[in-house]
Amino acid sequence: MTTSSLLMQLNQLDDNDIKQLQPSFDNLPGTSHADGGYRLRRYSVVHVFNEGVEKLPPRPFMQTSDINEFQGDVARTFEDIESETVQKPGFHAMCRTFRDMYQLSDGNDIEVHQIRIQADDQSVQVAPEGVHQDGFDHIAIVSIGRDNIDGGDFQVFSHKTSAPLFSLPLAPGQMAALDDRTLWHYAEPITPVDSQKSGTMDVFVLTATRK
């Protein structure tokens, strides 16, 4: 299959790789950004090699307002993904799967967002920007954990205003990858099952523009 025909693909990562990464989500910081109280996040840019992952110097993350109507034209700064996490074999396997799927070069920047969406006692938005594209060539959403939540179904659309082509609550280990220039995506809000305790949804989001 050529990269030009790979519009969407669902992969399953190894359970042991996912278990390696799950504890790191307990150490994600909030931010001062508009969604920083309930979308805890770290962010790094990496290069991926067969031998491992190289983390590049920190940089702000920014999307234009025509791409992100919620927080566009704002340079957002996040703490780096912890080096201990980047060095884990599971992190390497996840990034290498994404690199190989789209036949990216070793020197191609891959941006990685590590995100926990936290619902304390009511429904919260997973994707406050609505049905959207991220402004890259390729993206992937990797489910790492779901605890005490309903909802959060990942949805893919052929157009911003069309009915979803695909809707699924991604189970831990599932990676949904798609052509961000052609398709649109969204994730439904999450609600805690037991309102007496917090519900969480943990994901990595990987993005790349082909060099």
N, C-alpha and C positions, 0 to 999 in steps of 0.2 A: 504494500500500500504506500503510495507517495504522500508526502506532506500536503500536497494540494487537495487531496481527496479526504483528508482526515479532519472532518468538521467537528466530530464529537467522539469520545471514547471513554468507556468506564473500565477502570482497572482495579484490581484487588492487591494491596500491598501485604507483605508478610505480617502475621499477627505479632511475632516477636519484635519486629521493627517498630510497630505501633506502640507496643508496651514500653519500649525503651524511651519513647518520646513523651508519653502521657504525663509523667511527673513534672516535666519542665513547665507545663501550663499553670501549675500552682504558683509560679513566681513571675507572672506577667504583671506589669505595672499599668495603672490607669494613666490617662493623659489629660491635658487641659483642652483638648479639641472638643468639638461639639458632641461627639459620641463617646468621649473618653471615660465617662462614668460607668458605662456598661459594656463597652467593647475594649477590653484590655489587650494590649498589643506590644509586640516587638517586631522589628523590621531590619533586614539586612539584604545586601546585594552580594551574590556569590558567583564564582566560576566553578564549574564541575568538571572533574577529571576522573578517569577510571580509578585513580589511586585515592581520591578523596575530594574534599570541598575546600576551596579557598575563599575566605570571607574578605570582601573588599572594605576599604575605609568607609566609615559612616557617611551617609548623605541624606538630605531631606527627601521626602516623598511628596510629589506634587502632580495633580491632574488639572487640566483646564476645565473651566466651568461648562463648556459644551459637552464634556465627558461626564463630569460629576457635578450635578446641579446642587448637591447637598453641601459639599465642601471643596468646590472647584476654585482654582487660582489661589490656593492657600498652601504655602510650603509647610508641610507637617513633619515634625521631627519626632522620632520614636527611639527608644533605647534599642541597642543592638541585640540581636538574638545571642544568647549566652554561648560562649565558645565551647563549653561542655556539651551543649545541645548540638552544635554544628559538627562536632567531632564524633558523634555517635554514628555507628554503622547504619542505623535506621534513617537518619537524616540524609546520609549519603545515598542510600538506596532510593529514597523518595526523589531527591533531586536528579539522580542519574536516570531514573525512569522517565521523568519529564524531559530531560535533555535528549535521551535516545528516541523518545516517541516522536519528537519534532526534528530530529537530526540536527540539533544545534551544535555549533562548534564549542570546543572547550573554553574559548575566550569570550563566549557570548554571555552577557550579563543575564543572570536570573534573579529577579527580585522575589524575596520570600517574606511574607507577612505571617507571623504567628499570632493567632487571635483567639481570645476567649470571649464569647458573648454570654453575659450574665443576666439572668432574670431572677430578681430577688423575690418579688411577690406579685408580679403582674406580667402581662405580655410585653415583650420588647422587640424592636426591629432588629433583624439580622442584617438587612440591607436597606438602611434608611434612604438611600438614593433611588430606590425603586428598581424597576426593570432597567438594566443598564449594560453598557460595555465598559471595559476598563481602559481602553486606549492602547492595547498591545496587539501583537500578532497572535499569541497563544497564552492561555491561562489554564490553571488547574486548581481545583478545590479538593483538599485531602481531609477527610474526616478522621479525627484522632479520638474524640470521645463525646458522648452524650450522657448527661446525668440529670435525672429528674425533670425532663422536659417533654412536652408535646410540640409538634410543628418543626419548623426549620427545614422543610422540604426544599431541596435544590431544584430549580426549574430552569429550563432552557427554551428559548423562543427564536423563531425565525425573524421576527421583527418586534420592535418595542411594544406595539399595540396588538400583537397576535395572541392567540391562545397558546399555552405552553405545549411544546413538542414532547417534553420529558419532565416528570416530576417525581422526586424520590427523596425520602429522608435518608441521606447517606449514612451507612453504618460505618463504625470505626474500621479504618483500613481501605475504604473505597476512595478512589481518586477519579473525579470527573474532570476530563480535559476537553477543551473546545477551542475552536477558531474564533478569536475575539473580534476579528474584523467582519465576520459573517453572521455570527449568532449573538444573541443577547441572553442575559441570565439574571436570576433573582433568587433569593432565599426567603421563605415565609417566616413571619415572626415566631418566636418561641414563647411558651408559657410554662411555668413550673407545674408539675403534676401535683406535688404537695406544696401548697402555698406557705407552709411554715418553714421551708428551707429553700435555699437558692438552687436554681437550675442552671446548668452550664452546657454550652456547646463549644467544643474545641476544634479548630481547623487550622491548617496551613493553606495559604493562597500563594501560588507560584505564578509569576508572569514573566514573559520574555518578548522582546522585539528582535526579530532575526537580523543579525548583522550582515 
